């Protein structure tokens, strides 16, 4: 895997219907040993809508893991538990 020195990531979420999402975002860095993931943004209890900007330390990043934990429209439709990511943008 090629690692990238990233300083920031923007996650653009579907928000046409004022939807908000609970997210956990983790990073795996090249400098850490093993399969070690670090939490870079925990929005499980403070849902986000529209755009989430995450500042990173600028060291070699191997992978970014995004786990959706909630969707504000779940109450209306329990089968609608998806997190709708429209775009990812990253910056060196």
C-alpha positions in Angstrom: 0.0 0.0 0.0 1.3 3.5 -0.8 1.0 5.9 2.1 0.1 9.6 1.5 1.1 12.5 3.8 -2.3 14.1 4.3 -3.0 17.1 6.4 -6.8 17.3 6.0 -9.8 15.2 4.8 -13.3 16.6 3.9 -16.3 14.2 3.9 -19.3 15.6 2.1 -22.5 13.9 3.2 -26.0 13.8 1.6 -27.9 16.7 3.1 -30.7 17.6 0.7 -33.3 16.6 3.4 -31.5 18.1 6.4 -30.2 14.6 7.3 -27.5 14.2 9.9 -25.3 11.2 10.6 -23.3 9.7 13.4 -19.8 8.8 12.3 -16.6 7.3 13.6 -13.5 8.1 11.4 -10.3 6.2 12.0 -6.9 6.4 10.4 -4.1 3.8 10.0 -0.6 5.4 9.8 2.4 3.9 8.2 4.6 4.7 11.2 2.5 2.7 13.7 3.1 -1.0 14.0 0.5 -3.7 13.3 -3.1 -3.1 12.4 -3.4 -0.1 14.7 -6.2 2.4 14.0 -6.5 5.8 15.6 -9.7 7.7 16.0 -9.4 11.0 14.1 -13.1 12.1 14.5 -15.8 10.7 16.8 -19.2 12.1 15.9 -21.3 9.2 17.2 -22.9 11.4 19.9 -22.8 14.7 18.0 -24.2 14.0 14.5 -22.9 16.0 11.5 -24.7 17.1 8.4 -23.4 18.5 5.1 -19.6 18.5 5.5 -17.1 17.1 8.0 -13.5 18.5 7.9 -10.8 16.5 9.8 -7.3 17.8 10.4 -4.6 15.1 10.2 -1.0 15.2 11.4 0.5 15.1 7.9 2.3 11.8 8.4 2.1 8.9 6.0 -1.5 7.7 6.0 -2.2 4.1 4.8 -6.0 4.0 5.2 -9.0 5.9 6.4 -12.0 3.9 7.8 -15.4 5.6 8.1 -18.1 3.8 10.1 -21.6 5.1 10.0 -23.4 4.7 13.3 -26.7 6.6 12.9 -28.9 8.4 10.5 -31.5 11.0 11.5 -34.1 9.5 9.2 -34.0 6.1 10.9 -37.0 6.9 13.1 -39.2 7.4 9.9 -37.9 4.2 8.3 -35.9 1.7 10.4 -34.5 0.1 7.2 -32.9 3.5 6.3 -29.7 3.2 8.4 -27.2 4.1 5.7 -24.7 6.9 5.7 -24.7 8.6 2.3 -21.2 9.9 1.5 -21.3 12.0 -1.7 -17.6 12.9 -1.9 -14.3 12.6 -0.2 -11.6 15.2 -0.7 -8.1 15.1 0.7 -5.2 17.5 1.0 -1.5 17.1 1.4 
